[in-house]
C-alpha cells in the first residue's frame, strides 16, 4: 500500500474510532437524562447508510467522514417547535446541570478512551530504541555526555526509550533553561549531567531545537560491522564480512564515526594499527596498515582499512511495556504528563517560542502520522490514538462557541445568573466561534500544505 492510500485509510480509521466514541459519550448521557436522540451520525453531509432503531434514533454513516454529530430533540430546532407532550424529552427543557453533563460527556469519553489506549499501548508494548548516546556534540558534549551514555531521565521524566527522551527534550529545549539529566555511563555509574540550553538560537523549529542539543542516538550511527573486504586492500585475508570492529589500537569502537580518529592517529605515527574484531563470539587481533582513501583537494585525508561497512536497518533495542495491572497507573501518569505538555505547548505558542506551523495539524498531517505509526506496530498506533483522543478532548473543552467548551461556558453563565443568555448574545457568540473555528481550520490546512513542501 502506498503512502497516500495508507494515510487516507488510517486517517479514516483513527477519526472514525475517536469521533464515534466522542459522540457515544453525548448519546449515552443524553439517554440517561431522558433526552430523545433523533440522529447519531458518523460523518457529515448526505447519509450514505441509515437505520432507524426502535427508540426512534436514526443511526447514519454520512458522506464526509471528518467528524460526526448527535442531534437531540430541541437542541437545534428550538423549544417553540417541540410538541408539548414531548418537552420532557427535549434537550432544551432539561435542567442546566443535565445539559452541561450531556455536553461534557463527549470530551470526557475521549479522555476515557485516551487512558484506554495508553493502557493498551503499555500492555502490548511499544518497540523502540534505547536512549543510548552515539555521539555528543555542542551543548551535550559541554554537559559531559559521551558515547555509550544512557539517559535515564530528563528532570523528573523517566526516559526508558529514545522517543521518550526526544519528547522530554522538546519542551526543555523550547524553554531554553538548565535541564538536569540522570545518566548511566558506559562504565555503569549513575551521574547527573546538566544541559545548558540557554544558548539555543531563537526561531528554531521543534526538530531543530532537539538537534541543537547535540545528541546523536547510537541507533542512528551504522555499527562498525564489516560488509565487504576490498580486493587488493590491506584487510584481505584478515577481516571477513560480518566481523564487528571492537577496537583500534586499544580505542573502543562502538559506531562507524569512531573509526576515523584512531586510524588518523596511527597514520600520523606510522606503521600498522592493531585492529580487534569480534567474530563468531571470539575476539581476534590483526595488524593492518591504514591508507588514505580520499581524492586530492577534497578537504583532507580519510583513513580506511580497506573494507566497506554493512548497511542495515537498526534493530529495535528497547520495549516500553508493563503488566496489565502496572499499566493502569502508568496510563494515568502518561495522560497527566501529556496533558500538561499540551497546555505548556499552548503557552509556548502564544509566547512565540514555538512556530505556528508546528502547533496545529490538519487531516493531511494526521493521516501521514497515522500511516507512519500504524507501520510501527499496534503499540505505536495505540499511542498515536491516545494522543489524538486527548487532543480532541482538550480542543473541544476550549471555551469557543460552537465547540463543547463554548456551550459549557453558556450553561455555566446560565447557572450563575439563573436564566439563559439572550438569543442575540448567543447568536453573536456563535458567529465569533465559527470565525475562530474556520480560522483554526485554515491554519491547519496551511500547515498541512507547508509540511508537504518541506
C-alpha positions in Angstrom: 0.0 0.0 0.0 1.5 3.4 -1.0 1.7 6.3 1.4 -1.3 8.2 0.1 -3.7 5.3 0.3 -2.3 4.3 3.7 -2.7 7.8 5.0 -6.3 8.0 3.9 -7.1 4.6 5.3 -5.6 5.1 8.7 -6.9 8.7 8.9 -10.5 7.3 8.4 -9.8 4.5 11.0 -8.4 7.0 13.6 -11.1 9.6 13.2 -13.8 7.1 12.9 -12.9 5.5 16.2 -12.3 8.7 18.1 -15.3 10.7 16.8 -17.7 7.8 17.2 -16.6 7.3 20.8 -16.9 11.1 21.4 -20.5 11.1 20.1 -21.3 8.0 22.0 -20.5 9.9 25.1 -23.0 12.6 24.3 -25.6 9.9 23.3 -25.2 7.8 26.4 -25.5 10.6 28.9 -28.4 12.2 26.9 -30.3 8.9 27.1 -29.5 8.7 30.8 -31.1 12.1 31.2 -34.2 11.1 29.3 -33.4 13.2 26.1 -34.7 11.9 22.8 -31.8 11.4 20.3 -33.1 12.0 16.8 -29.9 11.1 14.9 -26.5 9.6 15.6 -24.2 10.3 12.6 -20.7 9.3 11.8 -19.6 11.9 9.3 -21.4 15.0 8.0 -23.4 15.7 4.9 -25.7 13.3 3.0 -26.2 10.0 4.7 -24.8 7.0 2.8 -26.4 4.5 5.1 -29.1 4.9 7.7 -31.1 2.7 10.1 -33.9 3.7 12.5 -33.8 2.0 15.9 -36.9 1.1 17.9 -36.4 4.1 20.2 -36.6 6.4 17.1 -32.9 7.2 16.8 -31.6 7.3 13.2 -28.1 5.7 13.0 -26.3 7.0 10.0 -22.9 7.0 8.2 -22.6 10.2 6.1 -20.6 11.2 3.1 -17.9 13.5 4.7 -16.0 11.3 7.2 -14.2 14.1 9.1 -16.4 14.3 12.2 -19.9 13.4 13.3 -22.7 14.6 15.5 -25.6 13.7 17.7 -28.9 15.5 17.1 -31.2 15.7 20.1 -34.8 16.8 20.3 -35.0 20.5 20.7 -31.2 21.0 20.6 -31.2 22.8 17.3 -34.8 23.4 16.4 -35.7 25.4 19.5 -38.3 24.9 22.2 -41.0 26.6 20.1 -41.2 23.6 17.7 -41.2 20.9 20.3 -44.7 19.4 20.9 -46.0 19.9 24.4 -46.2 16.2 25.0 -42.5 15.8 24.1 -41.0 18.6 26.0 -39.9 16.4 28.8 -37.7 14.6 26.3 -36.3 17.8 24.7 -32.7 18.8 25.4 -33.5 22.5 25.9 -36.1 21.7 28.6 -33.7 19.7 30.8 -32.1 21.3 33.9 -28.9 23.2 33.1 -26.8 20.7 35.1 -28.1 17.9 32.9 -27.4 19.8 29.8 -23.8 20.5 31.0 -23.4 16.8 31.7 -24.5 15.9 28.2 -22.2 18.4 26.5 -19.2 17.5 28.7 -19.7 13.7 28.1 -18.1 13.9 24.6 -14.7 15.2 25.8 -15.0 13.0 28.8 -15.4 10.0 26.6 -12.2 11.0 24.7 -10.3 11.2 28.0 -11.5 7.8 29.0 -10.5 6.5 25.5 -7.1 8.1 25.8 -6.5 6.3 29.1 -7.7 3.0 27.5 -5.3 3.4 24.5 -2.4 4.3 26.7 -3.1 1.2 28.8 -3.3 -0.9 25.6 0.0 0.5 24.4 1.7 -0.3 27.7 0.3 -3.9 27.8 1.1 -4.7 24.1 4.4 -2.9 24.3 5.9 -0.3 22.0 9.2 -1.4 20.4 11.8 1.4 20.4 15.4 2.2 20.8 17.5 2.5 23.9 18.2 6.1 25.0 21.9 5.5 24.3 24.2 8.3 23.1 26.0 7.5 19.9 27.8 10.8 19.8 27.6 14.1 21.7 28.4 17.5 20.3 27.8 21.1 21.3 25.6 21.5 24.4 25.5 17.8 25.1 29.3 17.5 24.9 29.7 20.6 27.2 27.5 18.9 29.7 29.8 15.9 29.8 27.7 13.4 27.8 29.7 11.0 25.7 29.4 7.9 23.6 27.9 4.9 25.4 26.0 7.0 28.0 22.3 6.1 28.6 19.9 8.9 29.5 17.6 7.5 32.3 15.6 10.7 33.0 15.2 14.3 31.9 14.3 16.2 35.0 11.6 14.1 36.7 10.5 12.5 33.5 11.8 8.9 33.1 13.1 8.1 29.6 13.1 4.3 29.0 13.3 4.8 25.2 14.8 7.3 22.8 11.3 8.5 21.8 10.6 9.4 25.5 13.9 11.2 25.6 13.1 13.2 22.5 9.7 14.2 23.8 11.2 15.4 27.1 14.0 17.3 25.3 11.5 19.2 23.0 9.8 21.0 25.9 13.1 21.6 27.8 14.8 22.9 24.6 12.0 25.3 23.7 12.0 26.7 27.3 15.8 27.2 27.0 16.7 26.6 30.6 19.1 24.4 32.5 17.9 20.8 32.5 19.3 18.0 34.6 19.7 14.6 33.1 20.1 11.3 35.0 22.7 9.3 33.1 24.2 5.9 33.3 27.7 6.0 31.9 29.3 3.3 29.7 31.1 2.1 32.9 27.8 1.7 34.8 28.0 4.7 37.1 24.8 6.8 37.6 25.6 10.5 37.4 23.8 13.8 36.8 24.6 16.0 33.8 23.1 19.4 33.2 22.2 20.7 29.7 22.5 24.4 29.5 20.1 25.2 26.7 20.0 29.0 27.2 22.2 29.5 24.2 19.9 27.7 21.7 19.1 30.3 19.0 15.5 31.7 18.9 13.2 30.9 16.0 14.1 27.2 15.6 11.5 24.6 14.9 10.9 21.8 17.3 13.1 19.3 15.4 15.9 21.9 15.1 15.7 22.5 18.8 16.3 18.8 19.5 19.2 18.7 17.0 20.7 21.8 18.6 21.2 19.9 21.8 23.8 17.8 20.0 22.7 14.3 20.9 23.0 11.7 18.2 21.4 8.3 19.1 23.5 5.2 18.9 21.0 3.5 16.7 21.3 6.3 14.1 25.0 5.5 13.6 26.0 2.5 11.5 27.6 -0.2 13.6 31.3 -1.0 12.8 30.3 -4.2 11.0 32.3 -5.3 8.0 30.2 -5.6 4.9 32.8 -6.3 2.1 36.6 -6.6 2.1 38.1 -4.6 -0.8 40.2 -6.6 -3.2 43.9 -5.8 -3.0 43.3 -3.8 0.2 45.3 -4.3 3.5 42.5 -6.2 5.1 42.4 -9.1 2.6 43.0 -12.4 4.3 42.4 -10.9 7.7 39.0 -9.3 8.1 35.8 -11.1 6.9 32.2 -9.9 6.3 30.1 -9.6 9.5 33.3 -9.1 11.6 32.5 -6.4 14.2 35.3 -4.0 14.8 35.7 -3.7 18.6 38.8 -1.6 19.0 41.7 0.1 17.1 45.0 0.5 19.0 43.1 -0.1 22.2 40.5 2.6 21.5 37.0 1.1 21.9 34.8 1.4 18.7 31.0 1.5 19.2 29.9 3.0 15.9 31.3 3.9 12.4 32.0 7.5 13.3 34.6 6.4 15.9 36.8 4.7 13.3 38.5 7.8 11.9 40.3 9.3 14.9 42.3 6.2 15.9 43.2 5.5 12.3 44.3 9.1 11.8 46.4 8.9 14.9 48.0 5.6 13.7 48.7 7.1 10.3 50.5 10.1 11.9 52.7 7.7 13.9 53.2 5.3 11.0 53.1 1.5 11.0 50.2 -0.9 11.4 47.2 -0.5 13.6 46.1 -3.2 15.9 42.5 -4.0 14.9 40.5 -6.1 17.3 37.3 -7.7 15.9 34.6 -10.0 17.2 33.9 -13.0 15.0 31.5 -15.8 16.0 31.8 -14.9 19.6 35.7 -14.9 19.6 37.9 -11.8 19.8 40.7 -11.7 17.1 43.5 -9.2 16.5 45.1 -8.2 13.2 47.8 -5.7 12.2 46.5 -3.6 9.4 48.2 -0.5 7.8 45.6 2.2 7.2 45.6 4.1 3.9 44.3 7.4 2.6 41.1 6.8 0.6 40.4 10.5 -0.2 40.9 12.2 -3.5 43.0 15.2 -4.0 41.7 18.6 -2.9 38.6 17.2 -1.1 39.3 18.6 2.3 41.8 16.2 3.9 42.6 12.5 4.2 40.1 9.8 5.0 41.9 6.8 6.5 40.5 3.4 5.8 41.2 -0.3 6.5 40.1 -1.5 3.0 36.6 -2.6 3.9 33.1 -1.2 3.4 30.7 -1.3 6.3 27.4 -3.3 6.3 24.3 -1.2 5.7 21.2 -2.4 7.5 18.2 -1.2 9.3 18.9 -0.8 13.1 17.0 -3.2 15.2 14.8 -2.0 18.0 16.6 -2.4 21.3 14.0 -1.4 23.8 10.4 -2.3 24.6 8.2 0.1 26.6 5.9 -2.4 28.3 4.1 -3.1 31.6 1.9 -5.8 33.0 -1.8 -5.4 32.9 -2.1 -4.1 36.5 1.0 -1.9 36.4 -0.2 -0.4 33.1 -3.2 1.2 34.9 -1.4 3.8 37.0 1.2 4.2 34.2 -1.7 5.1 31.8 -3.0 7.8 34.2 0.5 9.2 34.7 1.1 9.3 31.0 -2.1 11.1 30.4 -1.4 13.6 33.1 2.1 14.3 31.7 0.9 14.6 28.1 -2.0 16.9 29.2 0.5 19.2 30.9 2.7 19.2 27.8 -0.2 20.1 25.5 -1.1 23.1 27.7 2.5 24.0 28.0 2.8 24.0 24.2 -0.2 26.3 24.0 1.6 28.7 26.3 4.8 28.4 24.2 2.8 29.1 21.0 1.2 32.2 22.5 4.5 33.5 23.7 6.1 32.9 20.3 8.6 30.2 21.5 7.0 27.7 19.0 6.4 28.3 15.3 2.7 28.5 14.5 3.3 25.9 11.7 4.1 23.3 14.3 1.2 23.9 16.7 -1.9 22.9 14.7 -2.3 19.9 12.4 -4.9 19.2 9.8 -6.2 15.9 8.2 -3.2 15.6 5.9 -0.6 15.7 8.7 -2.8 13.5 10.9 -3.2 11.0 8.1 0.5 10.8 7.4 1.2 10.4 11.1 -1.4 7.6 11.4 0.1 5.8 8.4 3.6 6.0 9.9 2.6 4.8 13.4 0.4 2.0 12.0 3.5 0.8 10.2 5.4 0.8 13.5 3.1 -1.8 15.1 -0.1 -1.8 17.3 1.7 -0.4 20.3 2.8 2.7 18.4 -0.6 3.1 16.7 -2.4 3.0 20.1 0.0 5.7 21.4 -0.9 7.9 18.5 -4.7 7.3 19.0 -4.3 8.1 22.7 -2.6 11.4 21.9 -5.1 12.3 19.3 -8.0 11.4 21.6 -6.5 13.5 24.3 -6.0 16.4 21.9 -9.6 16.2 20.7 -10.9 16.3 24.3 -8.8 19.3 25.1 -9.7 21.1 21.9 -13.4 20.6 22.5 -13.2 21.9 26.0 -11.8 25.3 24.9 -14.3 28.0 25.6 -15.1 28.7 21.9 -18.7 28.9 20.9 -19.8 26.0 18.5 -17.4 23.7 20.4 -18.4 21.8 23.5 -16.4 24.2 25.7 -18.4 27.1 24.3 -21.7 25.5 25.2 -20.4 24.7 28.7 -19.5 28.4 29.1 -23.0 29.4 28.1 -24.6 27.0 30.5 -22.2 28.0 33.3 -23.3 31.6 32.9 -26.9 30.5 32.9 -26.2 28.5 36.1 -24.7 31.6 37.8 -27.3 34.2 36.6 -30.3 31.9 36.9 -31.5 32.4 33.3 -30.3 31.6 29.8 -28.3 34.2 27.8 -30.3 36.3 25.3 -30.7 34.7 21.9 -28.9 37.7 20.3 -25.9 37.3 22.6 -25.7 33.6 21.9 -26.0 34.1 18.2 -23.2 36.7 18.2 -21.1 34.2 20.1 -21.8 31.5 17.6 -20.6 33.8 14.7 -17.4 34.6 16.6 -16.9 30.9 17.3 -17.4 30.0 13.7 -14.9 32.6 12.7 -12.4 31.2 15.1 -13.1 27.7 14.1 -12.7 28.5 10.3 -9.5 30.4 11.1 -8.2 27.3 13.0 -9.2 25.1 10.1 -7.5 27.4 7.6 -4.3 27.4 9.7 -4.4 23.6 10.0 -4.7 23.2 6.2 -2.0 25.8 5.7 0.3 23.8 8.0 -0.6 20.6 6.1 0.5 22.2 2.8 3.5 23.8 4.4 4.5 20.4 5.8 4.2 18.7 2.4 6.6 21.3 0.9 9.3 20.7 3.5 
